[in-house]
Amino acid sequence: AAGVIQSPRHLIKEKRETATLKCYPIPRHDTVYWYQQGPGQDPQFLISFYEKMQSDKGSIPDRFSAQQFSDYHSELNMSSLELGDSALYFCASTTGQGDTEAFFGQGTRLTVV
Amino acid sequence: AQSVTQPDIHITVSEGASLELRCNYSYGATPYLFWYVQSPGQGLQLLLKYFSGDTLVQGIKGFEAEFKRSQSSFNLRKPSVHWSDAAEYFCATEYGNKLVFGAGTILRVKS
C-alpha cells in the first residue's frame, strides 16, 4: 500500500541557506501536517493544510513557510537556516473527514552546519 | 489545552517479560488517544488508537492499551517483549485536529 513519501530523506545545509522539504500524502488524503522533532524531543506541530488551504498553525518560525499544491503534495520552505533548525521533519496525512488516524512519512533529517 | 504525560523517560525490561508503558491525559471529555512507535531514525508508526467504545484496544505487534477514565490513563501493554520492540514509544492525543505528543518513553530490552 502507498505510504506518505518525504523527500529528501537527508539534507545538509549551511547556516543562512534555504531548504525545501517535500511531502507526498497517501492518495486521496487531502490533509497534510508538518511536525518538527529535535534531538531527543517529541514531535512538535508546525502547520497543517486541508484542501490546499492552511488549516492550523503551531510553533512555526516566521522564516518557515509552507503550502499545499493542487495534487495535495506539500512543501515546507525554510530560509535563513539556523543551527537549531537541525531536526527530523515529519509529514503526516489524513483524509480530514472524521478519520483522525494520521499516517506519517519516514521524515527528512535536516542538519544545519 | 489537551495534553498527555508520559512519566517514564526510560524503561528496561528483559526479553520475554511483560511491559507496561504509562500515559496520562488531561481532558474532561473523552479524548482521542494514540500510541506510536519510533525506531531510531525512522518515522512514527501507529500501534493503536482509542476513540470510543470498548476500553481495551488491540493493536499491531501484540500490543494493547486500556482506557481508564477514572485514572485518566491510557497505558500500553504487551505480555511478552521481544528484542525488536526496543524503540521509543509516544502517547498522543488529538487537539484541534492535530496530534499532541507526550515526551516519549525509550524502551530498552535486555537479553
Chai-1 contact restraints between the chains, C-beta under 6 A:
chainA,res_idxA,chainB,res_idxB,connection_type,confidence,min_distance_angstrom,max_distance_angstrom,comment,restraint_id
A,D42,B,F101,contact,1.0,0.0,6.0,A-B,restraint_1
A,D42,B,A103,contact,1.0,0.0,6.0,A-B,restraint_2
A,D42,B,G104,contact,1.0,0.0,6.0,A-B,restraint_3
A,P43,B,F101,contact,1.0,0.0,6.0,A-B,restraint_4
A,F45,B,K98,contact,1.0,0.0,6.0,A-B,restraint_5
A,S48,B,K98,contact,1.0,0.0,6.0,A-B,restraint_6
A,D56,B,K98,contact,1.0,0.0,6.0,A-B,restraint_7
A,T100,B,Y32,contact,1.0,0.0,6.0,A-B,restraint_8
A,T100,B,E94,contact,1.0,0.0,6.0,A-B,restraint_9
A,F104,B,G43,contact,1.0,0.0,6.0,A-B,restraint_10
A,F104,B,L44,contact,1.0,0.0,6.0,A-B,restraint_11
A,G105,B,G43,contact,1.0,0.0,6.0,A-B,restraint_12
A,Q106,B,G43,contact,1.0,0.0,6.0,A-B,restraint_13
A,G107,B,G43,contact,1.0,0.0,6.0,A-B,restraint_14
